[in-house]
Amino acid sequence: MSEEDATPDITIEYPSPTPDIRPAKVADYFGELPAATYSAKFVQVADKYNLPYELLPSICMAESTGFKASVGNNGFGFGCTDSSSCVAYDSKDQAIEEVARELSEGDLYVDKTIEGKLVMYNGKPYSQRVAGIMMQIDAVESDH
């Protein structure tokens, strides 16, 4: 084999994908609260519906202290007319999925900004409260 026919060894190294720390940030924010168990689900569903990853956990925290005070698996206060009359879900996973879908695709929310969605959800002071929780979640420094 001549030198012209020799093929140089080429090694291509690809960088390792950066691990997604968002579920760990959500879990660390919730700590011992029941919602910590659903941290990966919150992020997965937020990505699926093109919502900020902090939105669903923040609503869950504002409405039920991270599923601590949820009724009928509804930790979002979604569809509630008062504290005793809310939409019930078969599971918390179903609640996360359906609330995300509604916030993304529902007629009342579809063309609104995140602030607009939150104002529609429960008014201006509520939107500011949830936005504050979103910032707290994003600021979490996770060791995971």
DOZA-224149 format. One line per field, with one value per residue (C-alpha): residue number from 1; chain; z, y, x. Coordinates in nm, 3 decimals, m for minus. Layout:
<recs>
num = c(NUM:...)
chaine = c(A:...)
pz = c(Z:...)
py = c(Y:...)
px = c(X:...)
</recs>
This chain:
<recs>
num = c(1:2:3:4:5:6:7:8:9:10:11:12:13:14:15:16:17:18:19:20:21:22:23:24:25:26:27:28:29:30:31:32:33:34:35:36:37:38:39:40:41:42:43:44:45:46:47:48:49:50:51:52:53:54:55:56:57:58:59:60:61:62:63:64:65:66:67:68:69:70:71:72:73:74:75:76:77:78:79:80:81:82:83:84:85:86:87:88:89:90:91:92:93:94:95:96:97:98:99:100:101:102:103:104:105:106:107:108:109:110:111:112:113:114:115:116:117:118:119:120:121:122:123:124:125:126:127:128:129:130:131:132:133:134:135:136:137:138:139:140:141:142:143:144)
chaine = c(A:A:A:A:A:A:A:A:A:A:A:A:A:A:A:A:A:A:A:A:A:A:A:A:A:A:A:A:A:A:A:A:A:A:A:A:A:A:A:A:A:A:A:A:A:A:A:A:A:A:A:A:A:A:A:A:A:A:A:A:A:A:A:A:A:A:A:A:A:A:A:A:A:A:A:A:A:A:A:A:A:A:A:A:A:A:A:A:A:A:A:A:A:A:A:A:A:A:A:A:A:A:A:A:A:A:A:A:A:A:A:A:A:A:A:A:A:A:A:A:A:A:A:A:A:A:A:A:A:A:A:A:A:A:A:A:A:A:A:A:A:A:A:A)
pz = c(0.000:m0.101:0.112:m0.119:m0.039:0.338:0.525:0.833:1.159:1.250:1.596:1.651:2.008:2.081:2.400:2.652:2.660:2.950:3.210:3.259:3.608:3.597:3.764:4.044:4.089:4.119:4.360:4.573:4.581:4.705:4.953:5.157:5.006:4.808:4.479:4.488:4.365:4.045:3.958:3.640:3.532:3.576:3.349:3.090:3.054:3.047:2.758:2.581:2.595:2.550:2.895:3.132:3.352:3.667:3.583:3.689:4.011:4.100:4.052:4.251:4.534:4.535:4.525:4.744:4.904:4.668:4.670:5.052:5.055:4.724:4.694:4.425:4.305:4.201:4.341:4.099:4.211:3.851:3.782:4.142:4.214:4.588:4.827:4.818:4.448:4.219:3.918:4.041:3.859:3.870:3.955:4.011:3.683:3.503:3.677:3.571:3.211:3.181:3.348:3.124:2.814:2.913:2.984:2.648:2.420:2.601:2.448:2.747:2.743:2.397:2.267:2.598:2.749:3.071:3.269:3.068:3.136:3.509:3.519:3.341:3.580:3.898:3.865:3.871:4.234:4.183:3.868:4.060:4.341:4.097:3.904:4.232:4.298:3.943:4.010:4.337:4.158:3.882:4.141:4.318:4.308:4.282:4.383:4.172)
py = c(0.000:0.333:0.646:0.795:0.514:0.538:0.683:0.880:0.773:1.034:1.042:1.266:1.339:1.466:1.656:1.483:1.631:1.868:1.702:1.863:2.009:2.147:1.844:1.860:2.233:2.170:1.879:2.085:2.373:2.146:1.966:1.725:1.833:1.571:1.760:1.683:1.333:1.485:1.711:1.524:1.511:1.888:1.949:1.685:1.820:2.182:2.096:1.905:2.208:2.476:2.626:2.749:2.459:2.665:2.746:2.429:2.377:2.743:2.717:2.392:2.566:2.866:2.657:2.355:2.404:2.149:1.897:1.907:2.041:1.906:1.759:1.505:1.510:1.871:2.060:2.347:2.487:2.433:2.454:2.548:2.767:2.756:2.551:2.254:2.243:2.163:1.945:1.604:1.397:1.024:1.098:1.386:1.290:1.340:1.674:1.796:1.689:1.835:2.167:2.210:2.128:2.377:2.653:2.589:2.509:2.605:2.875:3.108:3.079:2.987:3.325:3.480:3.550:3.369:3.675:3.687:3.317:3.373:3.679:3.476:3.185:3.385:3.761:4.010:3.975:3.596:3.631:3.831:3.574:3.285:3.483:3.529:3.154:3.090:3.311:3.126:2.790:2.915:3.054:2.718:2.596:2.219:1.976:1.695)
px = c(0.000:0.145:0.142:m0.118:m0.364:m0.317:m0.611:m0.526:m0.688:m0.940:m1.086:m1.382:m1.470:m1.815:m1.880:m2.100:m2.446:m2.494:m2.714:m3.053:m3.042:m3.397:m3.563:m3.305:m3.368:m3.743:m3.687:m3.450:m3.698:m3.978:m3.755:m3.968:m4.300:m4.495:m4.444:m4.069:m4.158:m4.301:m4.005:m3.910:m4.275:m4.312:m4.012:m4.105:m4.459:m4.342:m4.111:m4.388:m4.621:m4.352:m4.399:m4.128:m4.018:m4.083:m4.447:m4.630:m4.431:m4.489:m4.864:m4.860:m4.673:m4.905:m5.221:m5.146:m4.805:m4.654:m4.943:m4.950:m5.306:m5.437:m5.784:m5.870:m5.506:m5.562:m5.266:m5.320:m5.655:m5.759:m6.130:m6.210:m6.506:m6.436:m6.223:m6.460:m6.546:m6.253:m6.182:m6.061:m5.799:m5.723:m5.359:m5.120:m4.949:m5.280:m5.332:m4.986:m5.047:m5.397:m5.321:m5.015:m5.217:m5.486:m5.231:m5.068:m5.360:m5.680:m5.897:m5.852:m5.471:m5.343:m5.223:m5.121:m4.781:m4.694:m4.803:m5.127:m5.190:m5.139:m5.364:m5.633:m5.572:m5.630:m5.574:m5.286:m5.169:m5.162:m4.956:m4.696:m4.688:m4.635:m4.372:m4.184:m4.193:m4.072:m3.769:m3.699:m3.702:m3.475:m3.231:m3.192:m2.833:m2.864:m2.590:m2.740)
</recs>
